Amino acid sequence: METIGAFIKKQREILKKSGRQLAKEADINSGYLSLIERDKKKPSPDILKKIAKPLHLPYEELLAKAGYLPQRKPAEEPEILRIADIAKKLPGRRRREALQILG
């Protein structure tokens, strides 16, 4: 299972943001963000709320990943089910790739 720190770092990298850029946008110390991403510190719910917005993620998702809320399986998410239905209508290789990404 992916840690909250690894998840935050991965999402930041997907958005091509530096640690300093994310820290500035979240209004937290860049050194503290580094500790979170390296799993040296567990972020509080307040810090997760600050991080969620610049990462374009639901606050609840970060709370769940950090263990503050029960984590839902992707298939339980209505949005994922809708996307999976759309992916099933794609032709051959694209359908397989999309469904593989969705898990």
N, C-alpha and C positions, 0 to 999 in steps of 0.2 A: 504494500500500500504506500502510495506517495505521501511524503510528509507535507505539512502546510508550507514550510520554507521552500522545499523543492517546487511545489505547485506555484507559489508566488513568483519565484525566479523564472520558471518556465513561461508563465503568462506574461511576465515583463519582457522576456526575450522575444516572444512571439510578436509583441507590439513594438519591438526594436527600441525599447527605452533603456537608458542606462539606469544603474542603481541610484545615482544622484538625481536624475530626472524624476524617477518615480517618487523618491523621498521628498523632493521639493513639491511635486504635485499633491502628495498625500500629507504634506506638512508634518513630516517626521524626520528625525535625524538620519542621515545616510549611513552612519556607522551602526545605528540600531537596526535599520533595514538589512544591512549585511549580516548582522547576528541572526536575524529572523530567517533569512534565506539559507544560512548555514546551519539552521536548527540549533543554535546556541541559546536562543531565547524564544519562548512561546509568546506570540503576540496576544495581547488582551483583546476582548471584543471591541473596545474603542479604537484600537490601532487597526484592527481588521476593517472597521467601518471606514476609516480614512484611506486605506489601501484599495478597497473595493472600487470606488468611483474611478480613479485614474486607470485601473485595469479593466474597466467596463465589465465588471462581474457583479452578480447579485451578492449583497452582504451576507445573506443566509447561506450561500454556497461556501463562502470563506469560513463562516461560523461552523458549518458542518465539517469541512475539511480539517479544521483545527480541533474538532472534538467537542465543541460547545453545544452542538445540536446533533440529533441522529442523522446519519448520512443516508440519502435516498439513492437507490439504484437508478442508473440512467433510464431504464425502461419504465420507471415510475413517473418520470417527468413527462407531462402532456406535450410539451414542445418537442421533445426528442421523438415521441411517438408520431407526431405530425411530420417531422422531418424524415423519419424512417419510411413512412407511407409514400412520401414524395420520392425518396431514393429508390424504392422498389419499382417505380415506374420508369426509371432511367434505363437506357439500353445496356446490355451485356457487361462489358468491362467497367464502365462507369458505375453501374449498379453495384457490382462486387466491391469496388473501391470505396464507394460511399457507405455501404453497409459495414465494411470492415472498420472504417473510421468511427462509425457510430457504436461499434461493439455489439 
